Amino acid sequence: MSSLAIVVAAGVLFLAIGGLALELQYRLRTSNKLDLTVGEWHLAIAESNYYLLVGEMEFCNETDRFEIMLPSVEANVKLLSDRSLDGITHKTKIIPAHKDAPARADDYWFGYIVKAGKTTKIKVSVEIHGEQLSNLQSAWVQIHYVTYGPFGRIPKVRHIVVPLQFPTSDTKPKPRNVGVANVFPIRTHILSPIDDPVEVVKRYTLPHAEKGDIITIGETPVAIMQGRFRHPSEVKPGWVAKRVCLSFLPTSSLATACGMQALVDIVGPLRVLAAFGIGAIAKIFGKKGVFYQLAGEQARLIDDVTGTLPPYDQFIVLGPENPQAVVDRIQQETGLAAAIVDANDLKAVKILAATPGISPAFLEESLKSNPAGNADERTPLVLIRPI
């Protein structure tokens, strides 16, 4: 090893020891483990000038010995639409649904204690008034709540995107000839964790599918349906993330402290530091991409803020979890061959998972024009029909 490489390695080792010590202190600052589920949502009333959206959610105290208090729970709603929202109003109400305490008539949230290992529920109603409500795409519901317990007063937020507009499956998607196949980009509603990938495929794809077709889903939509996204306000960058992110190109999703911290939280600070150090030495000898090889699959899949369609452009979206299990379920329940892919406008196609019998070369050739798009097309599904 050259003297320059030895100096670089020694410097990285020194930084690693100090960084891990600081990171350990950061990780020891545990939060109050009171989480809020996504819950179940439905559009109870859908009239031309009045919508009533209702959700039922549950607070879960995941500790086995601490009582966690809920001194405050509030809701904010942002409506998303294809048109102007002028003249459209909405009112949100949170109703406690505790087993041992009735809700107050004045809608005041009174402080409540969730005992260790126990749960309590809330009901959320969103009343929407206005003309042409059918243009609304979705409601971005943000539940702000404060936990008060052994680790202090800690504010938290649960984000839920509830669809209000559903494309009809009666409209046939338009095919595009890409040489080896006809591909059909399929439009869906704005997906969220209340959706299931298999049910989405059944709803939007099965009416148009034929024997021998292949269905592909973008990796980001799958991750969103799995709830694998985080708002930057909830990500607390540690020492490692703040330093390592500075070495990445501005276009990388790991070039911000929060984006890098999302990776640190998945694989740990030691792996990130080791990948960074070895990658730095490898660059000296002209070998690029070593960091991504050593840091793991998620390092390439994380999309930072602005990386996807609204409202998820406000979030850090991770890569999907266990994509092979997802495509296997799709094939078992629909009979369609399936794949989860990451395609972009640079004609790069990465296959995260596929059912047996699918040719990787055929998939790449079919998708290199990126028929699903990278903007606000809302076509996360692409049906491939071999020619």
Helices and strands as residue ranges (DSSP letters): H 3-27, E 34-36, E 40-47, E 50-61, E 68-81, E 89-97, E 112-114, E 119-129, G 133-135, E 136-149, E 152-163, E 176-177, E 181-186, H 197-204, G 206-208, E 214-218, H 219-225, E 229-230, G 232-234, H 239-244, G 245-247, H 257-267, H 269-284, H 290-295, H 298-301, G 312-314, E 316-317, H 323-334, E 337-343, E 349-354, H 360-367, E 381-386
